[in-house]
Amino acid sequence: MLRNIRLVVTYDGTAYHGWQRQKNHVTIQEVMESKIRQMVAHEVKLFGSGRTDAGVHAYSQVCNFKTTSKIPCDSLQKGLNSLLPEDIYVKEAGEVPLKFHARYSAKSKTYQYRILNREAPDIFLRRYVWHIPVALNTEAMKGCVPMLIGTYDFSSFMSSGGSSKNPIRTVMHASLEQEGPFLYFTIQANGFLKHMVRNIVGTLVNVGMGKISEQEFQEIFHARDRKLAGIKAPAQGLFLLGVNY
């Protein structure tokens, strides 16, 4: 009998060329499919909630695959964790209805971007934050964040080569919080365009550096022109926090 298995996975994306399987590159999907195949003894296709880029991390990536194997989910979880490398860990495994799809059943996803804003870097966190040694005007940056909430065309924050034909997305929550030298930008939306979060962060940093004003941030946002926005923030500061169904 065919079963649909849902996994919740956490991973450090440093050593991987993103989630999606690619020729000549090691990816999260490829590694996980190979270990699942060892467990269930047949070919599988693993579907993720989203395609995290090279170097991007996840606390709770959701994925699913279909199998005829009768292995109990708890045994499957333990077995996979014994086979997977130490930078990938299955937090949950459970059976779901056959119609469930990790990507298409998702209602929203939440990402967080982390910045270390002080002169000295933290060499132990260099793979997990964007270190910016120049003091940022965080209040100005915070003033821009509420502008993102709502249903808008996010073309100004979409990198070229994205597969989405519709640039309109709905952002339910966005916040920028500061804890000492650390800045945490958190955003929840019904979907994300290619590099959308990283491009937003790069533009917010331009505000923090005084390169553009809050008014100019709003104008850039609604101009629907990527060339006007800031640089794409580095991958290592981005985390997929969770997926809502």
C-alpha positions in Angstrom: 0.0 0.0 0.0 1.3 3.4 -0.9 2.1 5.8 2.0 3.0 9.4 2.1 5.7 10.3 4.6 6.2 13.9 5.9 9.6 14.8 7.3 10.7 17.9 9.2 14.4 18.5 8.7 17.0 20.8 10.1 20.2 21.4 8.3 23.4 23.5 8.1 23.5 24.5 4.5 27.2 25.5 4.5 28.5 22.4 2.7 25.7 22.1 0.2 24.7 23.7 -3.1 21.2 24.3 -1.9 18.2 22.1 -1.5 17.4 21.1 -5.1 19.2 18.2 -6.8 21.8 19.4 -9.3 24.4 17.8 -11.6 27.9 17.9 -10.3 26.9 19.5 -7.0 26.1 18.0 -3.6 22.6 19.1 -2.4 20.4 18.4 0.6 17.7 16.7 -1.6 20.3 14.4 -3.2 21.8 13.3 0.1 18.5 12.7 1.7 17.0 10.8 -1.2 20.0 8.5 -1.3 19.6 7.7 2.5 15.8 7.2 2.2 16.5 4.9 -0.7 18.8 2.8 1.5 16.0 2.5 4.1 13.0 1.7 1.8 14.8 -0.2 -0.9 13.3 1.6 -3.9 13.6 4.8 -5.8 12.0 7.9 -4.2 11.5 11.5 -5.1 11.6 13.9 -2.2 9.6 17.1 -2.4 10.6 20.1 -0.3 8.5 23.1 0.8 11.0 25.4 -0.9 14.4 25.5 -2.7 16.8 27.0 -0.2 19.9 28.4 -2.0 23.5 27.3 -1.6 24.7 28.1 1.9 21.2 28.8 3.3 20.2 26.9 6.5 16.9 25.5 7.8 15.5 24.9 11.2 12.3 23.3 10.0 12.3 22.4 6.3 9.3 20.2 5.5 9.5 17.6 2.8 7.6 14.5 1.8 8.0 11.3 -0.3 5.8 8.3 -1.2 6.8 4.7 -0.4 5.4 1.2 -0.4 7.7 0.4 2.6 6.0 -0.7 5.9 8.8 0.7 8.1 7.2 2.5 11.0 7.8 6.3 11.0 9.8 6.3 14.2 12.1 3.6 12.9 12.4 5.5 9.6 13.4 8.7 11.5 16.0 6.9 13.7 17.4 5.0 10.7 17.7 8.1 8.6 19.5 10.0 11.3 22.0 7.1 11.7 22.8 7.4 7.9 22.7 11.1 7.3 25.7 13.3 7.8 25.9 15.3 11.0 24.8 18.5 9.4 21.4 17.1 8.4 18.9 15.9 11.1 15.3 14.6 10.8 13.3 16.2 13.7 10.0 14.5 12.8 8.6 11.8 10.6 4.9 11.0 10.2 2.4 9.6 7.8 0.1 12.1 6.0 -2.7 11.9 3.5 -1.6 11.0 -0.1 -2.7 14.4 -1.3 -0.3 16.3 1.0 2.5 18.0 -0.9 5.2 19.8 1.1 5.4 22.7 -1.4 1.8 23.0 -2.8 0.0 22.4 0.5 2.0 25.1 2.3 0.0 28.3 3.3 3.1 30.3 4.4 6.8 30.1 5.2 8.9 32.1 7.6 12.5 33.1 7.1 14.9 34.9 9.3 18.1 36.8 8.3 20.8 37.4 10.9 23.3 40.3 10.9 26.3 40.8 13.2 26.7 44.5 13.4 30.0 45.4 15.2 33.6 46.0 14.2 35.0 42.7 15.3 33.7 39.5 13.5 32.8 36.3 15.3 34.9 33.6 13.6 32.7 30.9 15.1 29.5 32.4 13.6 30.9 33.4 10.2 28.9 30.7 8.5 25.6 31.9 10.1 25.6 35.7 10.0 26.4 38.6 7.7 29.1 40.5 9.5 28.8 44.3 8.9 31.5 46.2 10.7 30.0 49.7 10.0 27.5 50.9 12.5 23.9 50.7 11.1 21.0 53.1 11.8 18.7 50.3 13.0 15.8 52.7 13.8 15.7 53.8 10.1 15.8 50.2 9.0 13.0 49.4 11.4 11.0 52.2 9.9 11.0 50.5 6.5 9.9 47.0 7.7 6.1 47.7 8.1 6.0 48.9 4.4 6.5 45.2 3.4 3.4 43.9 5.1 0.5 43.4 2.8 -0.1 42.1 -0.8 2.3 43.8 -3.2 4.3 43.3 -6.3 7.8 42.4 -5.1 9.6 42.6 -8.4 12.1 45.1 -7.0 13.4 42.3 -4.8 13.3 39.4 -7.3 16.6 38.3 -8.8 16.7 37.5 -12.5 16.2 33.9 -13.5 13.3 33.3 -11.1 10.7 30.8 -12.3 7.7 32.7 -10.9 5.6 34.4 -13.5 3.5 36.3 -10.8 5.6 38.6 -8.6 2.7 39.4 -6.3 3.1 38.0 -2.7 1.4 38.5 0.6 3.6 39.3 3.6 1.7 38.5 6.9 4.5 39.4 9.3 7.8 41.3 9.1 10.0 42.5 12.0 13.5 43.7 12.7 14.7 43.0 16.2 18.0 43.9 17.8 19.8 42.0 20.6 23.1 43.5 21.3 25.2 43.6 18.1 22.8 41.1 16.4 20.0 42.1 14.1 17.2 39.6 13.3 15.0 40.3 10.3 12.0 37.9 10.3 9.4 37.6 7.5 6.4 35.4 6.9 4.7 35.3 3.5 2.5 33.0 1.4 5.5 32.6 -1.0 8.8 34.1 -1.9 10.4 35.1 -5.1 14.0 34.2 -6.1 16.4 35.7 -3.5 13.5 37.9 -2.2 14.5 37.9 1.4 18.2 38.5 0.7 17.5 41.4 -1.7 15.2 43.0 0.9 17.9 42.7 3.5 20.5 44.2 1.2 18.2 47.2 0.6 17.5 47.6 4.3 21.2 47.7 5.0 21.5 50.5 2.4 19.0 52.4 4.6 21.0 51.6 7.7 24.2 52.9 6.1 22.5 56.1 5.1 22.8 55.4 1.4 19.0 55.7 0.9 16.2 57.2 3.0 13.1 55.4 4.3 11.1 57.3 1.6 13.6 56.1 -1.1 13.2 52.5 0.2 9.4 52.8 -0.3 9.9 54.3 -3.8 12.3 51.5 -4.8 9.9 48.8 -3.5 7.0 50.1 -5.6 9.2 50.9 -8.7 9.2 47.2 -9.4 12.7 47.5 -10.7 15.4 45.2 -9.3 18.2 47.4 -10.5 17.2 50.1 -8.1 17.4 47.9 -5.0 20.4 47.0 -2.9 22.8 44.1 -3.2 21.8 40.6 -2.5 22.7 39.8 1.1 25.1 36.8 1.5 23.5 33.4 1.8 24.9 32.3 5.2 22.7 34.7 7.3 19.5 33.2 6.0 17.4 30.5 7.8 14.2 28.9 6.9 12.4 28.9 10.3 9.3 27.0 9.5 6.4 26.2 7.2 2.7 26.6 8.0 0.0 24.3 6.6 
